[in-house]
């Protein structure tokens, strides 16, 4: 039992919670989306709460660098949160209204459609618990770029469906977006890796248990 193993290694039982994410056929339903998804532009998607710890203000810096070299790339933000107003203000102040589109919060059963319709998902979070956005990105067959932090680094290495970037390295993050934009075969390879990894993620609980067990073996084995 994974919970018992964690307790044996000194984790407070009261701090352990079971998250049982199951993805049935309803998650994979495809919905009609906003007009921006009908264009041929390269689309980069962020899904999450609009708060500083999710790296949303890093996105402004990343998008500015990307736009200076590939102005046809579009950043799409799905989510809401306490920092939305400030984020939108900073976006407008930096002249990025045509580059970054805010769509607001969307129902959970539409997230697959948004991810599936985009070329790339970005996850610039400063910390993560369960890497839900990365998991759903893989299930949508969409490669991702994430900060190299616990939770995200493990699933990136295990799936080979994304890239990890040093936290707060805005230029490195932007360069990797541009690299995938300019090298579609590399992007396609990440996509194929995601498709191969999907079977394992159809039972996310077992996959996450595997990642935890790997972490225990590497650090406390």
Kinemage of the C-alpha trace (Angstrom):
@kinemage 1
@onewidth
@group {chain A} dominant
@subgroup {mainchain}
@vectorlist {calphas} color= white
{ca unk a 1} P 0.000 0.000 0.000
{ca unk a 2} L 1.500 3.308 -1.108
{ca unk a 3} L 0.062 5.275 1.823
{ca unk a 4} L 1.608 2.857 4.325
{ca unk a 5} L 4.957 3.084 2.526
{ca unk a 6} L 4.909 6.897 2.722
{ca unk a 7} L 4.118 6.778 6.446
{ca unk a 8} L 7.013 4.345 6.970
{ca unk a 9} L 9.340 6.912 5.409
{ca unk a 10} L 8.231 9.615 7.824
{ca unk a 11} L 5.374 11.345 5.994
{ca unk a 12} L 2.648 12.551 8.352
{ca unk a 13} L -0.426 10.411 7.659
{ca unk a 14} L -2.687 13.455 8.192
{ca unk a 15} L -1.000 15.181 5.246
{ca unk a 16} L -1.644 12.332 2.812
{ca unk a 17} L -4.704 12.665 0.594
{ca unk a 18} L -5.985 10.258 -2.036
{ca unk a 19} L -6.691 11.787 -5.438
{ca unk a 20} L -8.453 9.396 -7.775
{ca unk a 21} L -8.620 11.058 -11.185
{ca unk a 22} L -10.410 8.802 -13.631
{ca unk a 23} L -10.924 9.814 -17.252
{ca unk a 24} L -13.966 8.287 -18.909
{ca unk a 25} L -15.293 8.874 -22.417
{ca unk a 26} L -16.954 12.147 -21.359
{ca unk a 27} L -13.525 13.747 -20.904
{ca unk a 28} L -12.652 13.020 -24.552
{ca unk a 29} L -15.766 14.621 -26.030
{ca unk a 30} L -14.899 17.282 -28.617
{ca unk a 31} L -16.704 20.631 -28.411
{ca unk a 32} L -16.949 23.510 -30.847
{ca unk a 33} L -14.671 26.300 -29.613
{ca unk a 34} L -14.053 30.011 -30.175
{ca unk a 35} L -13.128 31.345 -33.625
{ca unk a 36} L -9.433 31.638 -32.748
{ca unk a 37} L -9.233 27.837 -32.900
{ca unk a 38} L -10.302 27.873 -36.540
{ca unk a 39} L -7.121 29.692 -37.598
{ca unk a 40} L -3.900 28.053 -38.763
{ca unk a 41} L -1.771 30.015 -36.301
{ca unk a 42} L 0.517 28.115 -33.927
{ca unk a 43} L -1.336 28.045 -30.616
{ca unk a 44} L 0.243 27.852 -27.151
{ca unk a 45} L -2.183 27.085 -24.322
{ca unk a 46} L -2.104 27.749 -20.585
{ca unk a 47} L -4.778 26.141 -18.386
{ca unk a 48} L -4.998 26.980 -14.694
{ca unk a 49} L -5.706 29.503 -12.000
{ca unk a 50} L -4.586 33.032 -12.772
{ca unk a 51} L -2.377 33.500 -9.730
{ca unk a 52} L 1.296 34.400 -9.467
{ca unk a 53} L 2.420 30.938 -8.332
{ca unk a 54} L 1.149 29.461 -11.598
{ca unk a 55} L 3.732 31.536 -13.440
{ca unk a 56} L 1.250 33.723 -15.290
{ca unk a 57} L 3.470 36.807 -15.136
{ca unk a 58} L 6.334 34.732 -16.529
{ca unk a 59} L 4.054 34.094 -19.513
{ca unk a 60} L 4.036 37.832 -20.264
{ca unk a 61} L 7.829 37.858 -20.526
{ca unk a 62} L 7.921 34.627 -22.500
{ca unk a 63} L 5.240 35.805 -24.927
{ca unk a 64} L 7.032 39.112 -25.524
{ca unk a 65} L 10.247 37.287 -26.479
{ca unk a 66} L 8.390 34.846 -28.722
{ca unk a 67} L 6.373 37.607 -30.417
{ca unk a 68} L 9.538 39.500 -31.322
{ca unk a 69} L 10.701 36.509 -33.391
{ca unk a 70} L 7.475 34.788 -34.451
{ca unk a 71} L 4.560 37.255 -34.265
{ca unk a 72} L 2.066 34.725 -35.650
{ca unk a 73} L 2.265 32.532 -32.529
{ca unk a 74} L -0.751 32.997 -30.272
{ca unk a 75} L -0.953 32.403 -26.510
{ca unk a 76} L -4.356 31.327 -25.198
{ca unk a 77} L -5.181 31.513 -21.497
{ca unk a 78} L -7.961 29.348 -20.058
{ca unk a 79} L -8.733 29.995 -16.405
{ca unk a 80} L -9.562 32.664 -13.872
{ca unk a 81} L -8.240 33.811 -10.531
{ca unk a 82} L -7.381 36.632 -8.184
{ca unk a 83} L -4.596 37.994 -10.411
{ca unk a 84} L -6.545 38.063 -13.661
{ca unk a 85} L -7.180 41.818 -13.599
{ca unk a 86} L -3.500 42.594 -12.977
{ca unk a 87} L -2.426 40.079 -15.623
{ca unk a 88} L -4.750 41.638 -18.183
{ca unk a 89} L -3.521 45.117 -17.260
{ca unk a 90} L 0.120 44.062 -17.684
{ca unk a 91} L -0.683 42.349 -20.966
{ca unk a 92} L -2.245 45.521 -22.352
{ca unk a 93} L 0.529 47.713 -20.945
{ca unk a 94} L 3.077 45.625 -22.837
{ca unk a 95} L 1.109 45.721 -26.086
{ca unk a 96} L 0.403 41.989 -26.102
{ca unk a 97} L -3.370 42.125 -26.630
{ca unk a 98} L -2.994 40.623 -30.097
{ca unk a 99} L -0.652 37.908 -28.861
{ca unk a 100} L -2.317 36.739 -25.635
{ca unk a 101} L -6.029 35.895 -25.587
{ca unk a 102} L -7.862 35.405 -22.278
{ca unk a 103} L -10.868 33.096 -22.486
{ca unk a 104} L -11.729 32.893 -18.790
{ca unk a 105} L -12.687 29.775 -16.867
{ca unk a 106} L -14.112 26.852 -18.802
{ca unk a 107} L -15.965 23.682 -17.758
{ca unk a 108} L -13.700 20.743 -16.950
{ca unk a 109} L -15.289 18.627 -19.685
{ca unk a 110} L -14.117 21.128 -22.336
{ca unk a 111} L -10.432 21.139 -21.359
{ca unk a 112} L -9.637 18.195 -23.635
{ca unk a 113} L -11.025 20.124 -26.617
{ca unk a 114} L -8.892 23.194 -25.845
{ca unk a 115} L -5.748 21.121 -25.421
{ca unk a 116} L -6.429 18.987 -28.485
{ca unk a 117} L -6.890 22.086 -30.659
{ca unk a 118} L -3.588 23.661 -29.582
{ca unk a 119} L -0.053 22.863 -30.700
{ca unk a 120} L 1.586 23.184 -27.301
{ca unk a 121} L 0.652 23.443 -23.609
{ca unk a 122} L 2.791 25.477 -21.206
{ca unk a 123} L 3.001 24.854 -17.450
{ca unk a 124} L 5.204 27.536 -15.823
{ca unk a 125} L 4.057 26.704 -12.277
{ca unk a 126} L 6.425 27.361 -9.368
{ca unk a 127} L 5.189 24.233 -7.597
{ca unk a 128} L 2.727 21.425 -8.303
{ca unk a 129} L 1.149 18.613 -6.373
{ca unk a 130} L -0.454 16.172 -8.784
{ca unk a 131} L 0.587 17.215 -12.342
{ca unk a 132} L -2.990 17.273 -13.635
{ca unk a 133} L -2.421 19.700 -16.537
{ca unk a 134} L 0.523 17.638 -17.813
{ca unk a 135} L -1.542 14.452 -17.564
{ca unk a 136} L -4.445 15.968 -19.479
{ca unk a 137} L -2.109 17.447 -22.067
{ca unk a 138} L -0.709 13.971 -22.727
{ca unk a 139} L -4.222 12.525 -22.969
{ca unk a 140} L -4.993 15.204 -25.573
{ca unk a 141} L -1.845 14.200 -27.525
{ca unk a 142} L -0.460 17.704 -27.104
{ca unk a 143} L 3.203 18.210 -26.107
{ca unk a 144} L 3.978 20.487 -23.171
{ca unk a 145} L 6.762 22.642 -21.756
{ca unk a 146} L 6.986 22.919 -17.972
{ca unk a 147} L 9.258 24.219 -15.269
{ca unk a 148} L 11.625 21.596 -13.911
{ca unk a 149} L 9.991 21.116 -10.516
{ca unk a 150} L 8.878 18.085 -8.507
{ca unk a 151} L 5.787 16.489 -9.980
{ca unk a 152} L 6.322 17.927 -13.434
{ca unk a 153} L 9.900 16.755 -13.950
{ca unk a 154} L 8.958 13.146 -13.116
{ca unk a 155} L 6.095 12.859 -15.593
{ca unk a 156} L 8.124 14.666 -18.266
{ca unk a 157} L 10.975 12.183 -17.978
{ca unk a 158} L 8.664 9.188 -17.772
{ca unk a 159} L 6.469 10.143 -20.734
{ca unk a 160} L 9.002 11.949 -22.970
{ca unk a 161} L 6.018 13.982 -24.100
{ca unk a 162} L 7.340 17.384 -23.020
{ca unk a 163} L 10.314 19.514 -22.108
{ca unk a 164} L 11.467 20.813 -18.719
{ca unk a 165} L 12.894 24.307 -18.300
{ca unk a 166} L 14.796 25.878 -15.412
{ca unk a 167} L 12.247 27.845 -13.330
{ca unk a 168} L 12.081 31.565 -14.154
{ca unk a 169} L 14.330 31.123 -17.202
{ca unk a 170} L 12.058 33.174 -19.464
{ca unk a 171} L 14.394 33.275 -22.456
{ca unk a 172} L 15.102 29.542 -22.308
{ca unk a 173} L 11.365 28.869 -22.149
{ca unk a 174} L 10.717 31.167 -25.107
{ca unk a 175} L 13.579 29.608 -27.075
{ca unk a 176} L 12.094 26.141 -26.609
{ca unk a 177} L 8.689 27.317 -27.833
{ca unk a 178} L 10.393 28.799 -30.898
{ca unk a 179} L 12.420 25.620 -31.375
{ca unk a 180} L 9.266 23.478 -31.498
{ca unk a 181} L 7.560 26.032 -33.734
{ca unk a 182} L 10.436 25.893 -36.201
{ca unk a 183} L 11.084 22.143 -35.889
{ca unk a 184} L 7.765 20.406 -36.431
{ca unk a 185} L 9.344 16.949 -36.561
{ca unk a 186} L 10.571 17.396 -32.970
{ca unk a 187} L 7.066 18.520 -32.001
{ca unk a 188} L 5.595 15.507 -33.800
{ca unk a 189} L 7.975 13.171 -31.934
{ca unk a 190} L 6.786 14.541 -28.573
{ca unk a 191} L 3.223 14.063 -29.763
{ca unk a 192} L 3.920 10.427 -30.672
{ca unk a 193} L 5.462 9.883 -27.246
{ca unk a 194} L 2.321 11.317 -25.648
{ca unk a 195} L 0.130 8.924 -27.623
{ca unk a 196} L 2.261 5.960 -26.540
{ca unk a 197} L 2.009 7.010 -22.894
{ca unk a 198} L -1.765 7.487 -22.897
{ca unk a 199} L -2.618 3.872 -22.072
{ca unk a 200} L -0.755 4.156 -18.791
{ca unk a 201} L -2.572 7.370 -17.931
{ca unk a 202} L -6.044 5.961 -18.477
{ca unk a 203} L -5.665 4.910 -14.858
{ca unk a 204} L -4.019 8.049 -13.474
{ca unk a 205} L -4.043 6.774 -9.909
{ca unk a 206} L -1.816 3.808 -10.811
{ca unk a 207} L 0.488 6.025 -12.870
{ca unk a 208} L 0.906 8.516 -10.039
{ca unk a 209} L 1.588 5.657 -7.622
{ca unk a 210} L 4.311 4.513 -10.007
{ca unk a 211} L 5.890 7.982 -10.001
{ca unk a 212} L 5.819 8.110 -6.182
{ca unk a 213} L 7.349 4.652 -5.933
{ca unk a 214} L 10.101 5.670 -8.353
{ca unk a 215} L 10.786 8.780 -6.254
{ca unk a 216} L 10.992 6.698 -3.058
{ca unk a 217} L 13.377 4.235 -4.701
{ca unk a 218} L 15.653 7.001 -6.000
{ca unk a 219} L 15.741 9.059 -2.810
{ca unk a 220} L 15.197 6.633 0.057
{ca unk a 221} L 15.749 3.244 -1.562
